[in-house]
Amino acid sequence: MPMDIRSLRYFIAAYEGGSISAAARRCHVAQPSISTALAQLEERLGTPLFERHRRGITPTEEGHRLYPLARQVSEDLNAIGRLFRTPAPSTPVRLGLMRSLGASRMTALLKEYIGQGDNLALTLVNPEERCDARIIGEQDLAAGEAFQPIWHDSYLLALPGGHPLGLKATVTLSELDGLPFIWRHPCAAMEQLASALSDTGVRCQVRARLRTIEYTLGLVAAGVGASLVPAWPEILDRPDVQCRPLSGLAIRQTVGVAYPSRQAMPALEPLLQLGRQAWESAGSA
């Protein structure tokens, strides 16, 4: 009876999965097909490769000896296939990113998107430029765009380490009067704060105007002034910055993928699916 690569691949899946059912799911075939192929392979080699039991299967000594050889054969065949395969043309995607998205979470999201996409060629641009989709705050959604939310961002007052207001559980708007402040623009959360300050007649003492959160946090930590920042874990964990809520003012922003509602390109679907998963896992849907 000849040995075929299909049986070896089923053997590898069963060995690594620890059960016939796991191998069937991985190979997208019915369990009897896996069982039959393994039985034929054992007959061909003249030795059992697994011990069967209720909880699954356990490789025999012969199964352990076969596994590295089977892996090598499978990898060699895959390498031959790649050598003669005509590479598929890459799919260009221009993705506009608003500032202040958080490097850690955006890096993770883009890594997953590129990994799940079909040979993507991703270009990151400003959201005002021509692009196929944008990751922006919901308030910046344009006409003709659909929106898939990903995250809710809550904003807190960031204070230098050791600042007296850091001793308070919450800070009132009136306590911001005359407070040295680092202002960020453009920022929808800052615009909400500006409106609230105007309504109450409170005026901060603006020491600097910046565009990025990273530089803003650097100035806050250096004691130049306070600012308004999103409650990201990497910010809350900083020892040189104290974050406190503003009493009676809950500033939040929903961040997500904005894309053409009528002609969204297929290459965006993995990104939208990742957005749905992140939104659902956060319990925000």
Secondary structure, 3 states (H helix, E strand, C coil): CCCCHHHHHHHHHHHHHCCHHHHHHHHCCCHHHHHHHHHHHHHHHCCCCEEEECCEEEECHHHHHHHHHHHHHHHHHHHHHHHCCCCCCCEEEEEEECCCCCHHHHHHHHHHHHHHCCCEEEEEECCCCCCCEEEEEHHHCCCCEEEEEEEEEEEEEEEECCCHHHHCCCECHHHHCCCEEEEECCCHHHHHHHHHHHHHCCCCEEEEEECCHHHHHHHHHCCCCEEEEECCHHHHCCCCEEEECECCCCCEEEEEEEEECCCCCHHHHHHHHHHHHHHHHCCCC
